[in-house]
Amino acid sequence: MPSPDAPISGVKSDPQGPGHPPPDPSLTARFAPSPTGYLHMGHAYSALVAWNAARHAGGRFCLRVEDIETRRCRTEFETGIYDDLRWLGVTWQGPVVRQSERAIAYADALEKLAGLGVVYPCFCTSEAVRAEIADAYSAPHGARASPYPGTCRQLARTEQNRRIRSGKAHALRLDVKKASVMTGPLTWRDRVAGTVKADPESIGDVVLARADVPTGYHLAVTLDDDFQGVNLVCRGDDLFPFTHIHRLLQALLDLRTPEYYHHPVITDASGQRLSKRSRAVTIRALRATGKSARAIRQMVGFE
């Protein structure tokens, strides 16, 4: 476990991104952690970026718990999220949205995508699919593997149906090339990168759902941001590539397109990204050493 006093880097204290946008009471930002561990300094930074963006705009900040991977989520971690955020001084408006309570919304979206003909069953090993979904939720995305090669996309409909009838486990993938032809060229705006041309084929045919999980990260985050009225998505720049896919899903599902602020991901002194996987020091551990909320905020560039 790294020392609680270990320095961090990559902090950028400007909560609004370049340009210092004027006040906007309609702005809604969010923080959306997964209750698979206690919050660490990287979480504190991301939460404060979004919270301060909303506060400076005179807008709204909301909270979402991404607990769709129920096997890895624990009640004590969810309770810890609320406790640590309140201790840091981060407050939110409206009820907390929990993904585990939105299965109907995800099913309806999948049905619509299937009706458009842009979803196909994937019979690749459950281990490979599970690893891909886990990667979307928690991996250092700058080191992503190559896009899915489309192994199951070419299966004839009769063969797909035969395998499904036989009970063979499968996931549902998005046919990105077909979907992109359907929507035509797309763009989104990022406060750092400016106007970005969507290139979802660079990410490939992502998993939208599997038998034991009603949705994957990409579908859930896109639907949930629209559901909560989020019009400024503040998140780490390691997630920037996935926005290509999210923009495509927004177009297919007739959802609003928010503005994005992909902020730098903070690291430890060695340059390693702070994450649960790297056993980053938790806020809870820092609190136990006597660190104040103000000291934590200062460590990540606020106040």
matplotlib code that plots the C-alpha trace (Angstrom):
import matplotlib.pyplot as plt

x = [0.0, 1.5, 2.2, -0.7, 1.8, 3.0, 2.9, 0.5, 0.8, -1.3, -3.5, -5.2, -7.1, -9.2, -12.7, -14.2, -11.8, -10.3, -12.1, -13.8, -17.4, -19.9, -22.5, -25.1, -27.8, -28.9, -25.6, -25.8, -22.7, -22.3, -20.0, -20.6, -18.4, -18.8, -19.1, -16.4, -14.0, -13.5, -12.9, -9.3, -7.6, -8.4, -12.1, -11.8, -10.3, -12.9, -15.8, -14.4, -13.9, -17.5, -18.9, -16.9, -17.9, -21.6, -21.0, -19.2, -21.9, -24.7, -25.9, -26.7, -24.5, -25.9, -24.7, -25.0, -23.9, -22.7, -23.5, -24.5, -21.7, -23.4, -20.9, -18.2, -20.3, -20.8, -23.1, -20.3, -18.5, -21.7, -22.2, -18.5, -19.0, -21.8, -19.8, -16.5, -18.2, -20.1, -16.9, -15.2, -18.0, -19.4, -23.2, -25.6, -29.1, -31.9, -32.0, -29.0, -29.5, -28.5, -27.9, -29.2, -32.7, -32.7, -32.9, -36.1, -34.6, -31.6, -33.9, -36.0, -32.9, -31.6, -34.9, -34.8, -31.3, -32.2, -35.2, -32.7, -30.7, -27.5, -27.2, -25.9, -25.2, -21.6, -20.8, -17.1, -16.0, -17.7, -14.3, -13.3, -16.6, -16.4, -12.8, -13.9, -16.7, -14.4, -11.9, -14.6, -15.3, -11.9, -8.9, -6.2, -7.8, -4.7, -3.5, -6.6, -6.3, -7.3, -11.0, -13.1, -12.4, -16.0, -15.8, -19.5, -20.7, -20.5, -22.6, -25.7, -29.0, -29.9, -26.7, -27.2, -30.7, -29.5, -26.9, -29.3, -31.9, -29.2, -28.7, -25.2, -24.2, -23.9, -23.5, -25.0, -22.6, -23.2, -22.5, -20.6, -20.0, -23.6, -24.7, -22.3, -23.7, -27.2, -26.3, -23.9, -21.0, -21.2, -19.3, -19.2, -17.6, -14.9, -13.7, -10.1, -10.1, -12.8, -15.1, -14.3, -15.3, -16.7, -14.8, -16.6, -15.0, -11.7, -13.2, -15.0, -18.1, -18.5, -20.5, -23.9, -25.1, -24.7, -26.9, -25.9, -25.6, -28.5, -26.2, -22.5, -20.8, -21.3, -25.0, -25.6, -23.5, -25.1, -28.7, -28.0, -26.4, -29.4, -31.8, -30.2, -30.1, -26.3, -25.1, -21.5, -19.8, -16.6, -14.4, -10.8, -9.1, -8.5, -12.2, -11.9, -11.8, -15.0, -16.9, -16.8, -19.1, -21.3, -21.9, -23.0, -25.4, -26.8, -27.6, -29.2, -31.3, -32.3, -30.6, -29.2, -25.4, -23.7, -20.6, -17.5, -14.6, -12.0, -9.7, -6.2, -6.0, -3.9, -1.0, 1.4, 5.0, 6.1, 3.5, 1.1, -2.6, -4.4, -7.0, -8.4, -6.3, -3.1, -4.2, -4.3, -4.6, -8.2, -9.8, -10.9, -7.2, -6.2, -9.0, -7.7, -4.3, -5.9, -5.9, -8.6, -11.1, -9.4, -6.0, -7.4, -9.0, -5.7, -3.8, -5.9, -5.7, -8.8, -8.8]
y = [0.0, 3.4, 5.9, 8.3, 11.1, 10.0, 12.9, 13.0, 14.6, 15.6, 17.8, 20.6, 23.0, 24.8, 23.2, 24.5, 23.7, 26.2, 29.4, 30.0, 29.6, 32.2, 31.2, 28.8, 27.7, 25.0, 23.2, 19.8, 17.7, 14.4, 12.0, 8.3, 5.9, 2.1, 0.7, -1.9, -0.3, 2.8, 6.1, 7.2, 10.4, 10.0, 9.8, 12.9, 14.9, 13.8, 14.5, 17.9, 18.8, 18.1, 19.5, 22.8, 23.1, 22.9, 25.2, 27.9, 27.8, 28.1, 24.8, 21.3, 18.4, 14.9, 11.5, 8.1, 4.7, 2.4, -0.8, -2.9, -5.4, -6.8, -9.5, -6.9, -4.3, -4.1, -2.1, -0.9, 0.6, 2.4, 3.8, 4.8, 6.8, 8.9, 9.3, 10.4, 12.8, 14.5, 14.7, 16.4, 18.9, 17.6, 17.8, 16.7, 17.6, 15.1, 11.4, 9.1, 7.1, 3.4, 1.4, -1.7, -0.1, 0.8, -2.6, -1.8, 1.3, -0.7, -3.4, -0.9, 0.6, -2.8, -3.5, -0.3, -1.0, -4.5, -3.1, -0.9, -4.0, -2.9, -5.5, -9.1, -12.0, -12.8, -16.3, -15.7, -17.1, -15.6, -15.0, -12.8, -10.8, -10.4, -9.1, -6.7, -5.3, -5.0, -3.2, -0.6, 0.1, 0.2, -0.3, 2.3, 2.9, 4.3, 0.7, -0.8, -3.9, -4.0, -3.7, -6.8, -8.4, -9.1, -12.9, -13.4, -10.6, -12.7, -15.6, -16.3, -15.5, -19.2, -20.1, -17.4, -18.7, -22.3, -21.4, -19.4, -22.2, -24.6, -22.5, -21.3, -18.3, -15.1, -11.3, -8.6, -6.4, -3.2, -3.4, -0.2, 0.0, -0.6, 1.9, 4.5, 4.2, 4.7, 7.9, 9.5, 11.7, 12.8, 15.2, 16.2, 19.1, 18.8, 21.7, 20.7, 19.2, 21.4, 19.9, 16.2, 14.1, 10.8, 7.7, 4.8, 2.2, 2.9, 1.3, -1.5, -3.6, -3.1, -5.3, -3.8, -6.5, -10.2, -12.8, -12.2, -8.4, -6.4, -3.7, -2.9, 0.3, 2.0, 1.7, 2.4, 5.5, 7.0, 6.3, 7.4, 10.7, 11.6, 10.4, 12.6, 15.6, 15.8, 18.3, 18.5, 15.2, 15.6, 12.5, 11.4, 11.8, 8.0, 7.7, 10.1, 7.3, 5.8, 9.0, 8.0, 5.1, 7.1, 9.7, 7.0, 5.5, 9.0, 9.3, 5.9, 6.3, 10.0, 11.2, 14.6, 15.1, 16.8, 18.8, 17.0, 17.9, 15.1, 16.2, 14.9, 11.7, 12.2, 9.8, 9.0, 10.2, 7.3, 8.3, 5.4, 6.2, 6.2, 3.4, 0.6, -1.8, 0.0, 0.0, 3.8, 5.2, 5.6, 8.8, 6.6, 5.8, 9.4, 10.4, 7.8, 9.4, 12.7, 14.5, 17.1, 17.5, 20.8, 19.1, 16.5, 19.1, 21.0, 17.8, 17.5, 21.2, 22.8, 25.6]
z = [0.0, -0.9, 1.8, 2.7, 2.3, -1.2, -3.6, -6.6, -10.0, -13.0, -10.9, -12.7, -10.4, -13.0, -12.4, -15.6, -18.3, -20.7, -21.4, -18.1, -19.3, -17.9, -15.3, -16.6, -14.2, -16.6, -16.4, -14.8, -14.0, -12.2, -10.4, -11.1, -9.0, -8.7, -5.2, -5.7, -3.2, -1.1, -2.8, -3.4, -4.3, -8.0, -7.2, -4.9, -7.8, -10.4, -8.0, -7.1, -10.8, -11.6, -8.4, -8.8, -12.4, -11.4, -8.4, -10.4, -13.1, -10.6, -11.9, -10.5, -9.4, -9.2, -8.1, -9.7, -8.3, -11.1, -9.4, -12.4, -11.7, -8.6, -8.0, -7.2, -5.5, -1.8, 0.4, 2.7, -0.3, -1.4, 2.1, 2.1, -1.1, 0.5, 3.7, 2.0, -0.4, 2.5, 4.5, 1.6, 1.4, -1.9, -1.9, -4.6, -5.7, -6.3, -5.6, -6.2, -9.3, -9.0, -12.1, -10.5, -10.4, -14.2, -15.9, -17.7, -19.3, -20.5, -21.9, -23.7, -25.3, -26.3, -27.9, -29.9, -31.1, -32.1, -34.0, -35.9, -36.8, -35.2, -32.5, -32.9, -30.5, -29.7, -28.6, -27.8, -24.4, -21.3, -19.8, -22.8, -22.7, -18.9, -19.2, -21.9, -19.7, -16.7, -18.8, -19.8, -16.2, -14.6, -16.8, -17.7, -21.0, -22.7, -22.8, -24.4, -26.6, -30.2, -31.1, -31.3, -34.7, -35.5, -35.1, -34.6, -36.7, -39.9, -38.5, -40.6, -38.8, -38.9, -37.1, -34.6, -33.8, -33.7, -31.1, -29.0, -29.1, -27.9, -24.9, -25.8, -23.7, -25.6, -25.2, -27.4, -29.4, -31.3, -35.0, -35.1, -38.9, -39.7, -37.1, -38.3, -41.9, -40.4, -38.4, -40.8, -39.6, -35.9, -33.7, -30.1, -28.2, -25.5, -23.4, -24.0, -27.5, -29.1, -31.7, -32.2, -35.1, -33.9, -34.9, -33.2, -35.6, -33.8, -30.7, -32.5, -31.7, -28.0, -25.7, -24.8, -22.5, -21.5, -20.0, -16.3, -16.6, -18.2, -19.6, -20.2, -19.3, -22.7, -22.9, -19.2, -19.0, -22.2, -21.0, -17.5, -18.4, -20.5, -17.8, -15.2, -17.5, -17.5, -20.1, -18.9, -18.5, -16.5, -16.5, -16.9, -20.2, -20.2, -21.1, -24.0, -26.7, -25.4, -26.2, -29.9, -29.0, -26.6, -29.3, -31.7, -29.1, -28.5, -32.2, -32.5, -29.4, -30.0, -26.8, -26.1, -26.6, -23.6, -23.6, -22.3, -20.1, -20.1, -17.3, -16.7, -14.7, -11.6, -10.9, -8.1, -8.1, -10.4, -13.0, -12.2, -12.5, -9.2, -9.2, -7.1, -9.2, -8.2, -4.5, -4.4, -0.9, 0.0, 1.4, 4.4, 5.1, 4.9, 7.2, 9.7, 9.7, 10.8, 7.4, 7.2, 4.4, 3.5, 3.3, 0.9, -1.3, -1.4, -2.3, -5.5, -6.4, -4.8, -2.2]

ax = plt.figure().add_subplot(projection="3d")
ax.plot(x, y, z, "-o")
ax.set_aspect("equal")
plt.show()
